[in-house]
């Protein structure tokens, strides 16, 4: 067998085994729980901008973007803009594609930093509710004519809001591309983790994903990503369009 293919097969088998290793899963779950408590994800930047993501999820997104080579990546939730910069930088290396960020409140200081960044040349932004009819019409305009589109949902994390986003944004996702739902981890954390937020156990992105998949068999959870990462804020949130 070709040595390159042999190595790929070894990785695939190792990833599968990891997903069955109970002690490893317990250790990764404990690490995730403790680091969320301490605000670990706020410690990282990409090309100078806070990204507020786990490095493991950043690597997963890089692998997906390289595989799919999307013409457009749509992300709801901008915050400091680190994810927009990150996605744009990967597209810059590929040599094509753009990023569309949507947020109900793009704060002036964040907008300034994003707009003066070298990667802004591949970024467009919309200020408004991600589920409003006006914003969706604008997104349709950006997505028109694009052959390969990815979507990332990372705004309001309540069940209702995420389910609305899933229903509104899944049509943009092209075959063999991904619809990534962040912060599904909320369902797996202690009840009091987000006591100051409107989401929690039973009302979060993961519960929305499960309801969405009940009626949309054109998407499936890519379990291989969960098994590979082990530490992630998006367990069961990497949805691949399969039909």
HELIX and SHEET records of a PDB file:
HELIX    1   1 UNK A    3  UNK A   18  1                                  16    
HELIX    2   2 UNK A   22  UNK A   37  1                                  16    
HELIX    3   3 UNK A   40  UNK A   43  5                                   4    
HELIX    4   4 UNK A   55  UNK A   68  1                                  14    
HELIX    5   5 UNK A   82  UNK A   94  1                                  13    
HELIX    6   6 UNK A  108  UNK A  115  1                                   8    
HELIX    7   7 UNK A  118  UNK A  122  5                                   5    
HELIX    8   8 UNK A  133  UNK A  143  1                                  11    
HELIX    9   9 UNK A  159  UNK A  169  1                                  11    
HELIX   10  10 UNK A  170  UNK A  172  5                                   3    
HELIX   11  11 UNK A  184  UNK A  188  5                                   5    
HELIX   12  12 UNK A  191  UNK A  194  5                                   4    
HELIX   13  13 UNK A  205  UNK A  214  1                                  10    
HELIX   14  14 UNK A  223  UNK A  229  1                                   7    
SHEET    1   A 2 UNK A  45  UNK A  46  0                                        
SHEET    2   A 2 UNK A  49  UNK A  50 -1                                        
SHEET    1   B 7 UNK A 123  UNK A 127  0                                        
SHEET    2   B 7 UNK A  98  UNK A 103  1                                        
SHEET    3   B 7 UNK A  72  UNK A  76  1                                        
SHEET    4   B 7 UNK A 149  UNK A 153  1                                        
SHEET    5   B 7 UNK A 178  UNK A 181  1                                        
SHEET    6   B 7 UNK A 238  UNK A 241 -1                                        
SHEET    7   B 7 UNK A 219  UNK A 221 -1                                        
END                                                                             
